Amino acid sequence: MSKLLYVGQQIADDLKNNIAENLTRYKEGDFLDLEAAGDWRIPLSFDADLDGLKDLAAEGGSENEIQNSIIVGYALSKLTPTLARENRIWIRLSHVECLEYSRKRWLQANMDDEKLAKDVSKHFFAPTLTGCRDDHAISRLWWNHHIARQIMPDNPARALKKILALADIRQGLVERPGIGARPILGRGIIRLLEKEERLVEGKLFGQFMKKMNLTGAGIAFEVWDDSKIDQFLEKCLEQAEKT
Amino acid sequence: MRVKPSASFPHPVLAAGTGDYGDRAFQLALTVQEDPESGHATLNGTMALDDPSIQSLLDAGHATAGLMITCLDTYLDNFVRCELGDVHIDLSGGRVRGPVLVRGTVVATQDNLALGSKWIDSEFPGEARIVGMGDFIALTEELRFEAGLEKLAPLESIFHLKLHEDMMEGAFKIDLECEAIEILVAPSLHGFLSLLRGHQMKDTLLSSLFLPVVMSVLEAMRSEDAYADKRWYGVMSARCNAEGIDIKHGDLADSAQKLLDFPLGSLQKVFVRFSA
């Protein structure tokens, strides 16, 4: 265990402003000389198990995404949602401890420099809500795990398996916080996904989410019990199948 | 969950602007205590309703009161049950950052619940006065606050005065493409401004340089989100949210003056001081 570190604001600004100048470092080098010399080691007050991050698998696919999310979720389990929106923590991780993973996962050796710079900006920096939640190489994994834990506190892996099974499901649940951030609805959707395998076929999940949005507007589901939620979601699924 | 202020319902809802319950009111007043460094925030205040019929639904357990608390930036979307009267909500433990929306509500907790208030507008027929479990019976106005450190960042931290050989003497331009806003000036003006920033008259820069710069920046933020990933954008957004400034529609001059704490007043003070 070691203290979780983040970079100083000037370092963060310089790295973002100078992506083009640092392309070789992103492609095949590292930032260790800069890290040793500059303001790269501001400690947070709690420990993180950064050794675990060495096990991140750089190949794509939902199985790896699930496992990687669990690894990051456990390694950074003391990070709060407020801190998890801090760009400078994620910049440190993607440029130092997780550089190798971030490079292999998100950069391609044969990319032209312009595309490479764009991808570096997208996956090595986390300045906005969507950048942090959906794009940054490491923070997206933390947010996957956090959202799964919010939905199923006792078994986030169970929720992760469904949320990350298809890009459409992550998009529907995670990228639509009006639904995914409400644990009672999130849990119901996970139960339905486990029960109805057809929900992941074709575009049905997207149609189902649309129906749910429409039918569920203006209802405080938080006072419902699980069985009433399940009935409602099944009805939305039936309606979605008819469209 | 968040109910949009524009939402309408097929049944009567006691809320400002609906007129469904005549002059009856449901009000939430909160003060926010925040320690942004540690991520602690607490909400204290009162929630009050003056319709006895809804009060009796609450007393009988046929409805529940609560707060809908939404913070998109931290993926928080909670319904917190609480009784009318004094309200105390603990949001500590790093749960909020950025805009936080809070709205009080009374929600039906059973199906086929008849709303029997004598204040309900007569245009609602009997069948429209029946609500189901989860339906809103009353809504307060939505309150909003800005959580986190960004709003406290000094504006100076997002401006960078930069020497630019090609600039005309006496003029400046702004460049929004970097993480901080770059104010480009010619060499001799750069020297003068650098000197002035360390001088007792430095406040004259607020109205002569920063006021037009902030207006331009606000205009750029209004027209497109292309700069949303820049650090300066995050700080400006947080400052605007904290000051209640509507970036999209607010008057540029009014907004810029507010953000700079009314710089012409500072200019006046400088001249009074030097004239004395």
Chai-1 contact restraints between the chains, C-beta under 6 A:
chainA,res_idxA,chainB,res_idxB,connection_type,confidence,min_distance_angstrom,max_distance_angstrom,comment,restraint_id
A,D13,B,E179,contact,1.0,0.0,6.0,A-B,restraint_1
A,K16,B,E179,contact,1.0,0.0,6.0,A-B,restraint_2
A,N17,B,C178,contact,1.0,0.0,6.0,A-B,restraint_3
A,N17,B,E179,contact,1.0,0.0,6.0,A-B,restraint_4
A,T80,B,G39,contact,1.0,0.0,6.0,A-B,restraint_5
A,T80,B,G94,contact,1.0,0.0,6.0,A-B,restraint_6
A,P81,B,T74,contact,1.0,0.0,6.0,A-B,restraint_7
A,P81,B,G94,contact,1.0,0.0,6.0,A-B,restraint_8
A,P81,B,R95,contact,1.0,0.0,6.0,A-B,restraint_9
A,T82,B,G39,contact,1.0,0.0,6.0,A-B,restraint_10
A,T82,B,G94,contact,1.0,0.0,6.0,A-B,restraint_11
A,T82,B,R97,contact,1.0,0.0,6.0,A-B,restraint_12
A,L83,B,G94,contact,1.0,0.0,6.0,A-B,restraint_13
A,R85,B,D73,contact,1.0,0.0,6.0,A-B,restraint_14
A,R85,B,R97,contact,1.0,0.0,6.0,A-B,restraint_15
A,P127,B,D229,contact,1.0,0.0,6.0,A-B,restraint_16
A,T128,B,A228,contact,1.0,0.0,6.0,A-B,restraint_17
A,T128,B,D229,contact,1.0,0.0,6.0,A-B,restraint_18
A,L129,B,D73,contact,1.0,0.0,6.0,A-B,restraint_19
A,P177,B,L72,contact,1.0,0.0,6.0,A-B,restraint_20
A,P177,B,Y75,contact,1.0,0.0,6.0,A-B,restraint_21
A,A181,B,Y75,contact,1.0,0.0,6.0,A-B,restraint_22
A,A181,B,D77,contact,1.0,0.0,6.0,A-B,restraint_23
A,R182,B,M1,contact,1.0,0.0,6.0,A-B,restraint_24
A,R182,B,D77,contact,1.0,0.0,6.0,A-B,restraint_25
A,G218,B,A7,contact,1.0,0.0,6.0,A-B,restraint_26
A,I219,B,G134,contact,1.0,0.0,6.0,A-B,restraint_27
A,A220,B,V107,contact,1.0,0.0,6.0,A-B,restraint_28
A,A220,B,G134,contact,1.0,0.0,6.0,A-B,restraint_29
A,E222,B,F79,contact,1.0,0.0,6.0,A-B,restraint_30
A,V223,B,V107,contact,1.0,0.0,6.0,A-B,restraint_31
A,V223,B,T109,contact,1.0,0.0,6.0,A-B,restraint_32
A,V223,B,G134,contact,1.0,0.0,6.0,A-B,restraint_33
A,W224,B,G134,contact,1.0,0.0,6.0,A-B,restraint_34
